[in-house]
Amino acid sequence: MSPSLSAASVSINIRAKAKQRDLIDQAAQRLGRSRSEFMLEAACSKAEDVLLDQTFFALEADAFARFQVMLDEPPEVNERLRRFLSSQALRLEK
């Protein structure tokens, strides 16, 4: 997709019940956002979660066995791991 196409705004229309709209409006107001901003942020966040959860990768049998062992055995806690897990790198802006 070219940069000029990706920057263009498009309209997304949905139907909602009054109670749903009111709930969304209340939450958006608490965050100081418009309804559109709130809905787009929430929808994009959910879409990213779904797509990341659906990511597929393939491994040879021996590599997959090693991968399973790594998943099943938690890493040893050390200062380097502690710094990494508390770093800004893990805090993504949404």
C-alpha positions in Angstrom: 0.0 0.0 0.0 1.4 3.4 -0.9 1.9 6.0 1.8 -0.7 8.3 0.3 -3.3 5.5 0.4 -2.5 4.5 4.0 -2.8 8.1 5.3 -6.3 8.6 3.8 -9.2 8.5 6.2 -12.1 6.2 5.5 -15.5 5.9 7.1 -16.5 2.8 9.1 -20.2 2.6 10.0 -21.7 0.3 12.5 -25.1 -0.1 14.1 -25.4 -0.3 17.9 -28.1 -0.3 20.5 -28.6 2.8 22.6 -27.2 1.1 25.7 -24.1 0.1 23.9 -23.6 3.6 22.5 -24.1 5.1 26.0 -21.6 2.6 27.5 -19.0 3.5 24.9 -19.7 7.2 25.3 -19.2 7.0 29.1 -15.9 5.1 28.8 -14.7 7.5 26.0 -15.6 10.5 28.2 -13.7 9.1 31.1 -10.6 8.8 29.0 -11.1 12.3 27.4 -11.6 10.8 23.9 -14.2 11.1 21.3 -16.5 8.1 20.6 -14.7 7.6 17.3 -11.2 7.7 18.9 -12.3 5.3 21.6 -13.9 2.8 19.3 -11.1 2.9 16.8 -8.5 2.4 19.5 -10.4 -0.5 21.1 -11.1 -2.2 17.8 -7.5 -1.9 16.7 -6.2 -3.2 20.0 -8.5 -6.2 19.8 -7.6 -6.8 16.1 -3.9 -6.8 17.0 -4.5 -9.3 19.8 -6.4 -11.6 17.5 -3.8 -11.4 14.8 -0.9 -12.0 17.2 -2.7 -14.9 18.8 -3.1 -16.4 15.3 0.6 -16.1 14.3 1.9 -19.4 12.8 5.4 -20.6 12.6 6.9 -23.9 11.6 9.8 -25.9 13.2 11.5 -29.1 12.5 10.6 -31.9 15.0 13.9 -31.5 17.0 13.7 -27.7 17.1 10.1 -27.9 18.2 11.0 -30.3 21.1 13.7 -27.9 22.2 11.2 -25.0 22.0 8.7 -26.9 24.1 11.3 -27.5 26.8 12.1 -23.8 26.9 8.4 -23.0 27.3 7.9 -25.6 30.0 11.0 -24.5 32.1 10.9 -20.9 33.3 14.1 -19.0 32.9 16.4 -18.5 35.9 15.7 -15.1 37.4 18.8 -12.9 37.1 19.5 -9.1 37.1 19.6 -8.9 33.3 16.2 -10.6 33.0 14.8 -8.4 35.8 16.0 -5.2 34.0 14.6 -6.4 30.7 11.1 -7.2 32.1 10.9 -3.8 33.8 12.2 -1.8 30.8 10.3 0.7 28.7 10.8 -1.6 25.7 7.9 -3.8 27.0 5.5 -0.9 27.4 4.0 -0.3 24.0 2.0 2.9 23.3 -1.5 2.2 22.1 
